[in-house]
Amino acid sequence: MPYLKSLHGLSPVGPTVNYYDFLIGHPDLASWPDYTLLIDAMTGKRRRFRETLTRIEECATALNSEKRDGGLEIDPGSKEVVGILSENCLVWTVLGSLC
């Protein structure tokens, strides 16, 4: 197998940012329109942008909350692994954004 080398040198390595922090921490987020983000093809149910963000925040809170409060006590950056078994649905987009 041939070894290929870039003519431009190595690319700089950027910071590691997870999807949740990138999306929720975006400075222009408040000015974004509340457009239809997802449409369930089977039911026709539509989920808007702000509703999806709210669900992502609620799911992240549930994963991080203490067990006595109904959470799973999974701290960000921990070595915990969460398996998700789901059909292709609107809920998957919320859970998948946290992985």
N, C-alpha and C positions, 0 to 999 in steps of 0.2 A: 504494500500500500504506500503510495507516495506521500511525503510530508509536505504540506503547503505552508508557506510563511507569508504573512502580510507584508506588502510593500510599504505600509505606513506605520509599522511598529505596533506595539501593544495598545489596546484601547484602555483609557482610564477606567478604573473600577469606581462605580458610584456607590452611594449608601444603600444598604439593604432596607427596603421599606415594604411593609406588608400592604395588601390591597385595602384593608379596612382603614388603616391610618392615612393612606394616600387619598382615598375617596372622602372620608369624613373630615379629614384635616385640610382639605383643599380650601384656600382662602376665598375663592370666588363662589363657593357653593351656595351661599345665601341668595346670590343674584341669578342663579340658574332657573329657567322656567320649570314649572311642574308639568312636564309632558308625560305622555303615556310611555312607559318604559318597557313593559312586557304585556303580551296578550297570550292567554291560554288558547291554543288552537281548538281544543276539544270543547271547552265550555264558553269561549268568547269573553271570559272574565279579563278585565284590564287592570293592571296595577300601575299606578302613577309613580313618578320619580320620588317624591317626598314620602309616600307611603312605604316604598321599598327601603329607603334610608332609615325610616323609623323602625321597620322590622329588623334590619341589620343591627341597629343599636340595641334593640330588645334582646335579640339572640346573643349578641356579644355579652350583654349584661348577665343573661342566664348562664352562660358558660363560665363566667368569672365569679358569680355570686356564691356565697357560702351554702353548704348543703342544708343547713337549718332554715335557709330562706328559699329552698327549692332549687338552688343552683347546682353546678357540678364542680365548683372550686378548681377550675383549670386556669392557672395563671399564665398570662402572656409570656412567651419565651420558655415555658416549661417543656419538658420532654414528653408530655402527655400526647397520646394519639387518639383521635376521634374518628371512628368509622361512620360513614353515612351511606346507607342503602336506601335509595329512593328512585322512583320512576321520574321521568322528565316532567317536572311540574314547576309551578311558581315558587313553591317552598324551596326547591333545590337551589334556585338562584340566590336566595338569602343565605342558606347554609354554605353553599359553595364559595361565596364571597368572603367568608371568614376563614377559610382554609389557607 
